[in-house]
Amino acid sequence: MMLDDAARRRHFEALYAHDEDPWQVRAAWYERRKRAVLLAALGRPSYRSAFEPGCGNGELSASLAARCERLLACDGAAGAVAAARRRLQGDALAHGALRIEQRSLPAQWPRAERFDLVVVSELGYYFDAGAWRDLVAQAASNLEEEGELLMCHYVHDFDDRAASTASVHAAADAIPALVRTVQHRDADFLLEVWTRRAA
Ligand SMILES: C[S@@+](CC[C@H](N)C(=O)[O-])C[C@H]1O[C@@H](n2cnc3c(N)ncnc32)[C@H](O)[C@@H]1O
């Protein structure tokens, strides 16, 4: 089932309108195991400023927030943003160290901001190849030297997949400023980290 951008937005809004955890990210073993691998794959104990596009209901954001001085987490669906704010309510949200914003990508990607970590989990396969290549190039230019881009995606087929996981990750391999530093591939997901080379 191929959806255009507007139909895809309505699809995600409808999912969150019925259930604030449509993929069971809080309880499903696949999600919990993947989160543990993802957090273990990060190269540093802590980061200055991280970006998590497509944050969903904020379950991964909660773990990232514990490792980052500042975190911008965003999602295109209002229902996801509301759920993430409920999940992460507290001082960090109140004081601006944690921002949870409704942003539709690619239009509202934070082009001017600098990060030492960008985490893309289960998002890239919703974009067509050209738009995704541009977004990954943008993510690379948002990164500080030695900053990390982590991508993690399910490998099996599903209805509204627009691109293969292999092609989503190949977009980062094609960027000369990025060097791949971690690769984890198993029966269910591919997780890779690229580090931005020093100039
Ligand atoms: C499968 S969920 C993944 C959520 C979370 N990253 C995780 O790994 O658990 C995909 C999320 O990406 C969001 N999303 C998809 N396309 C988007 C777009 N173009 N702009 C912003 N958010 C988008 C959806 O609303 C949804 O919350």
The ligand as an SDF file (V2000), in Angstrom:
LIG
                    3D

 27 29  0  0  0  0  0  0  0  0999 V2000
    7.1970    3.2950   13.4760 C   0  0  0  0  0  0  0  0  0  0  0  0
    7.0700    4.7750   14.3840 S   0  0  0  0  0  0  0  0  0  0  0  0
    8.6830    4.8270   15.1930 C   0  0  0  0  0  0  0  0  0  0  0  0
    8.6630    5.5950   16.4770 C   0  0  0  0  0  0  0  0  0  0  0  0
   10.0010    5.6090   17.2130 C   0  0  0  0  0  0  0  0  0  0  0  0
   11.0370    6.2880   16.4530 N   0  0  0  0  0  0  0  0  0  0  0  0
   10.4380    4.2030   17.5620 C   0  0  0  0  0  0  0  0  0  0  0  0
   11.4340    3.7090   17.0290 O   0  0  0  0  0  0  0  0  0  0  0  0
    9.7580    3.5850   18.3940 O   0  0  0  0  0  0  0  0  0  0  0  0
    7.2970    6.0250   13.1090 C   0  0  0  0  0  0  0  0  0  0  0  0
    7.0210    7.4200   13.6290 C   0  0  0  0  0  0  0  0  0  0  0  0
    7.4920    8.3500   12.6420 O   0  0  0  0  0  0  0  0  0  0  0  0
    6.5410    9.3800   12.5120 C   0  0  0  0  0  0  0  0  0  0  0  0
    6.6810    9.9110   11.1340 N   0  0  0  0  0  0  0  0  0  0  0  0
    6.5590    9.2160    9.9860 C   0  0  0  0  0  0  0  0  0  0  0  0
    6.7500   10.0100    8.9090 N   0  0  0  0  0  0  0  0  0  0  0  0
    7.0160   11.2470    9.4120 C   0  0  0  0  0  0  0  0  0  0  0  0
    7.2960   12.5050    8.8100 C   0  0  0  0  0  0  0  0  0  0  0  0
    7.3410   12.6660    7.4790 N   0  0  0  0  0  0  0  0  0  0  0  0
    7.5260   13.5670    9.6270 N   0  0  0  0  0  0  0  0  0  0  0  0
    7.5030   13.4160   10.9760 C   0  0  0  0  0  0  0  0  0  0  0  0
    7.2200   12.2540   11.6030 N   0  0  0  0  0  0  0  0  0  0  0  0
    6.9830   11.1840   10.8390 C   0  0  0  0  0  0  0  0  0  0  0  0
    5.1910    8.7240   12.7750 C   0  0  0  0  0  0  0  0  0  0  0  0
    4.2100    9.6470   13.1770 O   0  0  0  0  0  0  0  0  0  0  0  0
    5.5370    7.7030   13.8420 C   0  0  0  0  0  0  0  0  0  0  0  0
    5.3520    8.2180   15.1350 O   0  0  0  0  0  0  0  0  0  0  0  0
  1  2  1  0
  2  3  1  0
  2 10  1  0
  3  4  1  0
  4  5  1  0
  5  6  1  0
  5  7  1  0
  7  8  2  0
  7  9  1  0
 10 11  1  0
 11 12  1  0
 11 26  1  0
 12 13  1  0
 13 14  1  0
 13 24  1  0
 14 15  1  0
 14 23  1  0
 15 16  2  0
 16 17  1  0
 17 18  1  0
 17 23  2  0
 18 19  1  0
 18 20  2  0
 20 21  1  0
 21 22  2  0
 22 23  1  0
 24 25  1  0
 24 26  1  0
 26 27  1  0
M  CHG  2   2   1   9  -1
M  END
$$$$
